[in-house]
Every structure is written in C-alpha cells, then in structure tokens.
C-alpha cells in the first residue's frame, strides 16, 4: 500500500472512531425514552430544569443527526477502501445483523439500510464520475425535498392541536410505553418490533435515497483523496469555517425554536428543515477539521485510539445497541427507561465513553479484528479465521 492510500485509510479510520463515540451521545436519548424524545424535550421530562435545557440544547446543536450522517458517509468510504467486514457476501449478513438488532434490541439502528445501500452503491462505481456526482446529488437533494415537504405540511396544522395529538403520544400512551420497558426485555419486545417496522418503512421509502446518496458521497471522497489530507489547506479551513459557521447556528436555532414555540404544530417544520440543513453542514465541518488535525499530526495519541475504534466500528456500534438496551430496558425493576433526563444522560454518556475507550484498547491489543467483523467475515467466506492475535 502506497503512502497516499495509507493516509486515506488512516483518515477514514480516525473519523470512524470519532463517529462511534459521537453516536454514543447522539443516540442515548433514543434508548432512554419514547422514540421522538431525542428531539422533543417535553417528552423526556415534563418540567425540565435549566441544566437539562442547556445540555439538551448542546446535544441537539453538536451531535444530533450529525454523527448519523457521518456514519453513512464513512461507510461508503470504507467500502471504497475495502475496509468493510469482508467480501460482497458480508453485506447480506450485515443486513441480517441489522434486522436482528432492530427487532430484538433497538428500532433506531442504521445497519440494515446501510447494508442495502452498500449493495446498490458498489456496482455504481463503474459509472462515469459526472454521472455518479449527479446521481448522489439528486438522491440527497430529493430526500431533502421530501423532508421539506413533510415539514411544510405541518404549517397547515392548527396550533390548537396538541403535541400528543400530532404524535399520537398522550400521557397515558407514554406511561404505558415506559411501563413496558421498565418491565424488562421481554415485555418491551412487541412494542419495539412494531416501532422498528415503522422506522424501516420510513427509511426505505422516504430516506433510502438520501442514505444511498451519502454512501456514494463517501466513495467519491475517497476517489478525490479527501481523507488523506492531500487537499490544499486553505479550502479545508475555509470550508470548515463556513460549514460550521452556518451549520451550528442553524442547529442551535432549531433547538431554541423547539423550546420557545412549545412545539406548535404549524411551526415545527421550520425547526426540522433548519436542523436537517445544519446537520449536513456540521458533518462536513467536523470532517474537514479532522482531516486538518490528521494532516498536522495534532493529538496523535488520541488519533491512535480513534484508529483502533475505527477498526472495530461495527463491533462498537452493535455493542452500544445491546448494552444500552440492557441498561434501559433489560431487567424488570431496574430498567432506567424514562427515568433519566438530559443532564443524567450526559453524565452517563461520559462514563460509558470511558468504558468504551478501555474496551477498544483491550480488544485491539488481544484480537485481530472486532468480534462482529470476525463473525460476519467468517459467515461470508464460510471459514472462520483465528480471532486472537
């Protein structure tokens, strides 16, 4: 492997490593509360305090949606570099793994739609570059227009309609969901399966084009040598400054807008549109900053940890899904679902991130690949290699 390819691989792995830590914080509320509560604070706690409001706003501004977009893009980059879990057959097994994770553990997983998008994206690399760029632009832009159309419909709703009426989640329904999760894994399983089916239908029919577009974008970034740091410094600096200078304020405004309007149905679409735009810009800004940090060798010890996490990204993501499910809805009587506000979730996230970092270091020291990567590669090739170093 030449120096440019090594630099490209290192950049992708570092960004993947950062993304799996960001996903931990971005997805905590999705595990801890009913499904819209990550983006709707009143569904997390009826009377949030100032600290909860600040922490929730910070999460919405800096992490929500951003790292999910980055995961899609980086998955495409990993496919282009051959860093996925094995040959073509592994994507089928990854799809099955995603279905199991969604229906048994957590409805919000992305692995299923990523695997399906990867199956379509791989042969599309044979297209001409201009065709690929027009295709990914149309896919991402089309999904964004669908999102805007959905947001626009909310402007037609009367403000007299309550949030519970809009979502079909009144206090009685929320209490029933929380009780089923607090009753343990088996009790919450039927409800999770129903919600997972709903999520998959939305992902496939409304957001699937955008997912494929982001995967294709990740492939194109590898083709252009983005992750290797070979791009000129000033375009990276300027693009990061512009993207973050626009994206973060949009995210922050969307969060403040949600708080200030008390989620009046006719106004919620404005916040959704702002957040979607801001999240895409923020994702680009983060990526450009990481490329600059790699280029100038900033925080090399941290970069080494992130490379280790990038090698194990699939195992880390699956591990997060299983562990967080057990914490919030595993054992009857001790499940934490619906019982922790934003401030508590942030503190929990810090602790879990430290534990995750330690486990990544141990796995990298003793295992050749991550356990999930090893299993999928063995299933794809019908031959299991040695796992330990």
Secondary structure per residue as TSV (DSSP state, phi and psi in degrees):
chain	resnum	aa	ss	phi	psi
A	1	X	-	360.0	130.0
A	2	X	-	-77.4	172.7
A	3	X	H	-63.0	-39.3
A	4	X	H	-63.3	-42.8
A	5	X	H	-65.4	-39.1
A	6	X	H	-63.2	-42.0
A	7	X	H	-64.9	-39.7
A	8	X	H	-63.7	-44.8
A	9	X	H	-63.4	-42.8
A	10	X	H	-62.6	-41.4
A	11	X	H	-62.9	-42.8
A	12	X	H	-64.4	-44.6
A	13	X	H	-65.1	-40.6
A	14	X	H	-63.4	-44.3
A	15	X	H	-67.6	-36.4
A	16	X	H	-62.6	-42.1
A	17	X	H	-62.1	-44.3
A	18	X	H	-62.8	-38.1
A	19	X	H	-65.0	-40.3
A	20	X	H	-68.5	-28.1
A	21	X	H	-73.7	-39.7
A	22	X	H	-64.3	-37.1
A	23	X	H	-62.3	-33.5
A	24	X	H	-57.4	-46.2
A	25	X	H	-75.7	-37.6
A	26	X	H	-65.9	-31.9
A	27	X	H	-99.8	-5.1
A	28	X	H	-55.8	-46.8
A	29	X	H	-64.0	-30.2
A	30	X	H	-66.3	-31.2
A	31	X	H	-80.7	-29.3
A	32	X	H	-91.2	-14.0
A	33	X	S	-143.8	174.6
A	34	X	S	-59.2	154.8
A	35	X	G	-56.9	-33.7
A	36	X	G	-83.5	-2.6
A	37	X	G	-68.3	-21.2
A	38	X	G	-61.7	-33.9
A	39	X	T	-109.7	1.3
A	40	X	-	-132.0	98.2
A	41	X	H	-59.8	-38.6
A	42	X	H	-59.0	-22.1
A	43	X	H	-81.6	-15.8
A	44	X	H	-82.5	-45.1
A	45	X	-	-149.9	135.7
A	46	X	T	-67.4	-32.0
A	47	X	T	-133.6	75.8
A	48	X	-	-67.9	137.5
A	49	X	-	-81.6	174.5
A	50	X	H	-57.3	-42.2
A	51	X	H	-64.8	-41.1
A	52	X	H	-62.3	-40.9
A	53	X	H	-63.6	-42.9
A	54	X	H	-65.0	-47.6
A	55	X	H	-63.8	-41.9
A	56	X	H	-62.3	-43.3
A	57	X	H	-61.7	-42.4
A	58	X	H	-62.5	-42.2
A	59	X	H	-63.7	-43.4
A	60	X	H	-65.2	-33.2
A	61	X	H	-77.6	-42.4
A	62	X	H	-104.8	-22.0
A	63	X	T	-125.5	-38.4
A	64	X	T	-59.4	128.2
A	65	X	T	74.3	-29.9
A	66	X	H	-64.1	-49.7
A	67	X	H	-76.4	-22.1
A	68	X	H	-66.5	-41.8
A	69	X	H	-63.9	-44.2
A	70	X	H	-61.5	-38.2
A	71	X	H	-61.8	-41.3
A	72	X	H	-63.2	-45.7
A	73	X	H	-64.2	-45.0
A	74	X	H	-68.9	-30.9
A	75	X	H	-61.3	-42.0
A	76	X	H	-62.8	-41.1
A	77	X	H	-64.1	-40.7
A	78	X	H	-64.5	-38.3
A	79	X	H	-62.1	-44.1
A	80	X	H	-63.8	-32.9
A	81	X	H	-88.9	-3.7
A	82	X	T	74.6	25.3
A	83	X	-	-93.8	6.8
A	84	X	S	-71.6	-176.1
A	85	X	S	-81.6	13.7
A	86	X	S	147.5	-159.4
A	87	X	S	-72.7	-167.6
A	88	X	T	-58.8	-36.2
A	89	X	H	-64.3	-21.0
A	90	X	H	-67.5	-26.5
A	91	X	H	-66.9	-33.5
A	92	X	H	-63.9	-43.4
A	93	X	H	-67.8	-34.5
A	94	X	H	-64.8	-38.4
A	95	X	H	-61.4	-44.3
A	96	X	H	-63.7	-40.9
A	97	X	H	-60.2	-42.7
A	98	X	H	-62.5	-41.3
A	99	X	H	-62.3	-42.3
A	100	X	H	-64.2	-42.7
A	101	X	I	-63.6	-39.4
A	102	X	I	-69.5	-49.0
A	103	X	I	-83.0	-24.4
A	104	X	I	-98.1	-29.2
A	105	X	I	-119.4	-65.8
A	106	X	-	-143.8	128.2
A	107	X	T	-68.7	-18.8
A	108	X	T	-89.4	12.6
A	109	X	-	-66.6	154.7
A	110	X	-	-110.2	-3.9
A	111	X	H	-63.5	-38.2
A	112	X	H	-62.8	-53.1
A	113	X	H	-68.7	-30.5
A	114	X	H	-65.5	-44.5
A	115	X	H	-62.6	-43.6
A	116	X	H	-63.9	-41.2
A	117	X	H	-64.2	-37.6
A	118	X	H	-63.6	-37.7
A	119	X	H	-62.9	-34.0
A	120	X	H	-81.7	-37.1
A	121	X	H	-70.8	-35.5
A	122	X	H	-56.8	-53.4
A	123	X	H	-67.5	-19.4
A	124	X	H	-72.2	-10.5
A	125	X	T	-66.2	-17.8
A	126	X	T	-76.2	-12.1
A	127	X	S	-71.3	161.4
A	128	X	-	-65.6	147.5
A	129	X	H	-53.5	-44.0
A	130	X	H	-62.0	-38.9
A	131	X	H	-66.1	-40.8
A	132	X	H	-62.7	-43.6
A	133	X	H	-66.3	-41.3
A	134	X	H	-64.8	-37.8
A	135	X	H	-66.2	-49.1
A	136	X	H	-66.9	-35.2
A	137	X	H	-63.9	-42.1
A	138	X	H	-66.7	-39.0
A	139	X	H	-66.7	-48.1
A	140	X	H	-67.2	-45.2
A	141	X	H	-63.9	-38.9
A	142	X	H	-64.0	-43.0
A	143	X	H	-64.5	-36.9
A	144	X	H	-65.4	-39.0
A	145	X	H	-65.6	-37.0
A	146	X	H	-62.8	-42.1
A	147	X	H	-62.5	-42.8
A	148	X	H	-64.4	-38.7
A	149	X	H	-63.6	-43.0
A	150	X	H	-63.2	-39.7
A	151	X	H	-66.9	-36.2
A	152	X	H	-65.6	-32.2
A	153	X	H	-61.1	-34.3
A	154	X	H	-63.3	-24.6
A	155	X	T	-65.7	-19.1
A	156	X	T	-86.8	-9.2
A	157	X	S	-80.6	144.2
A	158	X	-	-73.4	142.8
A	159	X	T	-69.4	-11.8
A	160	X	T	-73.0	-15.5
A	161	X	S	-73.6	127.7
A	162	X	-	-79.4	161.4
A	163	X	H	-58.0	-40.2
A	164	X	H	-62.1	-37.9
A	165	X	H	-68.4	-39.2
A	166	X	H	-63.6	-41.3
A	167	X	H	-99.3	-9.7
A	168	X	T	68.6	29.9
A	169	X	-	-129.1	77.9
A	170	X	-	-80.2	177.9
A	171	X	H	-60.5	-35.6
A	172	X	H	-66.0	-43.1
A	173	X	H	-66.1	-43.1
A	174	X	H	-62.6	-43.0
A	175	X	H	-61.9	-37.8
A	176	X	H	-67.2	-40.6
A	177	X	H	-63.9	-45.6
A	178	X	H	-62.4	-40.1
A	179	X	H	-64.5	-39.6
A	180	X	H	-66.5	-39.2
A	181	X	H	-69.5	-40.1
A	182	X	H	-70.1	-16.9
A	183	X	T	-80.5	-4.6
A	184	X	-	113.9	174.6
A	185	X	H	-57.8	-49.1
A	186	X	H	-67.6	-34.9
A	187	X	H	-69.5	-34.0
A	188	X	H	-89.2	-4.9
A	189	X	H	-62.1	-46.6
A	190	X	H	-60.5	-43.2
A	191	X	H	-65.0	-38.4
A	192	X	H	-65.7	-39.4
A	193	X	H	-62.8	-41.1
A	194	X	H	-64.9	-43.1
A	195	X	H	-67.4	-38.7
A	196	X	H	-62.1	-40.3
A	197	X	H	-61.8	-42.3
A	198	X	H	-61.7	-44.9
A	199	X	H	-61.8	-43.6
A	200	X	H	-65.4	-36.4
A	201	X	H	-64.0	-43.3
A	202	X	H	-64.4	-45.5
A	203	X	I	-62.1	-43.6
A	204	X	I	-72.2	-45.5
A	205	X	I	-90.5	-27.2
A	206	X	I	-113.0	-35.7
A	207	X	I	-111.2	-4.2
A	208	X	H	-60.1	-38.6
A	209	X	H	-63.0	-41.1
A	210	X	H	-64.6	-40.3
A	211	X	H	-60.3	-47.6
A	212	X	H	-61.1	-39.7
A	213	X	H	-62.3	-41.9
A	214	X	H	-68.3	-37.1
A	215	X	H	-63.4	-44.0
A	216	X	H	-63.2	-37.3
A	217	X	H	-61.6	-41.4
A	218	X	H	-60.4	-39.1
A	219	X	H	-65.1	-41.3
A	220	X	H	-66.8	-34.7
A	221	X	H	-63.0	-35.5
A	222	X	H	-67.1	-42.9
A	223	X	H	-59.9	-32.9
A	224	X	T	-91.8	2.8
A	225	X	T	68.9	28.0
A	226	X	T	-64.1	-47.8
A	227	X	T	-72.7	-15.8
A	228	X	T	-79.2	-10.7
A	229	X	T	80.6	16.2
A	230	X	-	-80.6	-11.6
A	231	X	S	-68.0	151.0
A	232	X	-	-57.9	148.5
A	233	X	H	-65.3	-46.8
A	234	X	H	-61.7	-43.5
A	235	X	H	-59.0	-36.5
A	236	X	H	-66.2	-45.9
A	237	X	H	-63.3	-46.7
A	238	X	H	-66.2	-42.4
A	239	X	H	-66.5	-37.3
A	240	X	H	-64.8	-44.0
A	241	X	H	-63.5	-44.2
A	242	X	H	-67.6	-45.5
A	243	X	H	-62.7	-46.5
A	244	X	H	-73.7	-33.6
A	245	X	H	-65.8	-26.1
A	246	X	H	-98.4	-43.4
A	247	X	H	-66.5	-48.7
A	248	X	H	-63.5	-44.4
A	249	X	H	-60.8	-36.4
A	250	X	H	-63.5	-44.5
A	251	X	H	-61.3	-46.5
A	252	X	H	-63.3	-40.6
A	253	X	H	-64.9	-41.0
A	254	X	H	-60.0	-40.8
A	255	X	H	-67.4	-44.2
A	256	X	H	-63.6	-39.0
A	257	X	H	-60.8	-41.9
A	258	X	H	-64.1	-39.1
A	259	X	H	-71.0	-42.5
A	260	X	H	-74.9	-32.9
A	261	X	H	-88.4	-5.1
A	262	X	T	56.1	29.6
A	263	X	T	59.1	46.2
A	264	X	-	-61.4	127.5
A	265	X	H	-53.8	-37.7
A	266	X	H	-70.5	-12.2
A	267	X	H	-114.6	-8.1
A	268	X	H	-65.5	-30.6
A	269	X	H	-61.5	-33.3
A	270	X	H	-62.0	-43.0
A	271	X	H	-66.7	-38.9
A	272	X	H	-63.2	-45.3
A	273	X	H	-63.3	-43.3
A	274	X	H	-63.6	-41.3
A	275	X	H	-68.3	-40.6
A	276	X	H	-62.0	-45.1
A	277	X	H	-65.6	-45.9
A	278	X	H	-63.5	-37.4
A	279	X	H	-65.1	-41.1
A	280	X	H	-65.5	-42.0
A	281	X	H	-67.0	-41.0
A	282	X	H	-64.8	-38.3
A	283	X	H	-60.3	-43.7
A	284	X	H	-64.0	-42.7
A	285	X	H	-60.1	-44.5
A	286	X	H	-60.4	-44.9
A	287	X	H	-61.7	-43.5
A	288	X	H	-64.6	-39.3
A	289	X	H	-64.6	-40.3
A	290	X	H	-65.8	-41.4
A	291	X	H	-60.7	-41.4
A	292	X	H	-64.4	-41.2
A	293	X	H	-63.5	-39.6
A	294	X	H	-66.4	-42.4
A	295	X	H	-62.2	-39.7
A	296	X	T	-98.9	12.4
A	297	X	T	55.0	44.9
A	298	X	T	-86.1	132.0
A	299	X	T	60.0	53.8
A	300	X	H	-63.8	-33.1
A	301	X	H	-64.1	-42.3
A	302	X	H	-66.4	-39.0
A	303	X	H	-60.2	-37.6
A	304	X	H	-64.1	-42.3
A	305	X	H	-62.3	-42.4
A	306	X	H	-67.3	-34.2
A	307	X	H	-62.5	-43.1
A	308	X	H	-60.1	-43.7
A	309	X	H	-64.9	-36.6
A	310	X	H	-64.0	-37.8
A	311	X	H	-63.0	-28.6
A	312	X	T	-108.2	18.8
A	313	X	H	-56.3	-41.2
A	314	X	H	-68.8	-41.0
A	315	X	H	-63.0	-38.8
A	316	X	H	-66.1	-45.5
A	317	X	H	-62.2	-46.5
A	318	X	H	-64.6	-40.3
A	319	X	H	-61.0	-41.6
A	320	X	H	-59.9	-44.6
A	321	X	H	-60.3	-45.5
A	322	X	H	-70.6	-47.8
A	323	X	H	-64.7	-45.4
A	324	X	H	-67.7	-34.1
A	325	X	H	-62.0	-43.8
A	326	X	H	-65.2	-37.4
A	327	X	H	-65.6	-46.0
A	328	X	H	-92.3	-20.4
A	329	X	H	-151.3	35.1
A	330	X	T	-88.2	-61.9
A	331	X	S	-108.4	134.0
A	332	X	T	-58.5	136.1
A	333	X	T	89.6	-25.6
A	334	X	T	-118.5	0.1
A	335	X	-	-65.3	138.7
A	336	X	-	-98.4	8.8
A	337	X	T	-58.8	128.6
A	338	X	T	75.6	7.0
A	339	X	-	-112.1	-3.7
A	340	X	-	-125.3	130.2
A	341	X	-	-86.2	-178.1
A	342	X	H	-56.7	-41.5
A	343	X	H	-64.6	-43.9
A	344	X	H	-64.7	-38.1
A	345	X	H	-65.6	-37.4
A	346	X	H	-65.0	-44.2
A	347	X	H	-62.1	-41.7
A	348	X	H	-62.4	-39.9
A	349	X	H	-61.9	-39.5
A	350	X	H	-60.7	-47.3
A	351	X	H	-62.3	-45.4
A	352	X	H	-65.3	-34.9
A	353	X	H	-64.5	-39.1
A	354	X	H	-65.9	-42.9
A	355	X	H	-63.2	-42.8
A	356	X	H	-60.6	-42.7
A	357	X	H	-61.5	-41.7
A	358	X	H	-64.5	-41.8
A	359	X	H	-67.6	-36.3
A	360	X	H	-62.8	-43.8
A	361	X	H	-61.9	-42.8
A	362	X	H	-66.5	-43.9
A	363	X	H	-62.7	-43.3
A	364	X	H	-65.0	-31.0
A	365	X	H	-75.5	-33.5
A	366	X	H	-110.8	-16.0
A	367	X	B	-118.7	147.3
A	368	X	S	-71.9	-41.5
A	369	X	S	-138.9	172.3
A	370	X	-	-68.0	152.7
A	371	X	H	-58.6	-40.9
A	372	X	H	-69.7	-43.5
A	373	X	H	-58.9	-42.2
A	374	X	H	-61.9	-44.3
A	375	X	H	-65.7	-44.7
A	376	X	H	-68.0	-38.1
A	377	X	H	-65.0	-41.0
A	378	X	H	-64.9	-41.1
A	379	X	H	-65.1	-39.9
A	380	X	H	-66.5	-39.2
A	381	X	H	-96.6	-3.3
A	382	X	T	57.0	32.7
A	383	X	-	-157.6	123.6
A	384	X	-	-97.8	121.0
A	385	X	-	-80.5	174.6
A	386	X	-	-68.8	134.2
A	387	X	-	-86.4	-43.8
A	388	X	B	-75.2	154.1
A	389	X	-	-67.8	360.0
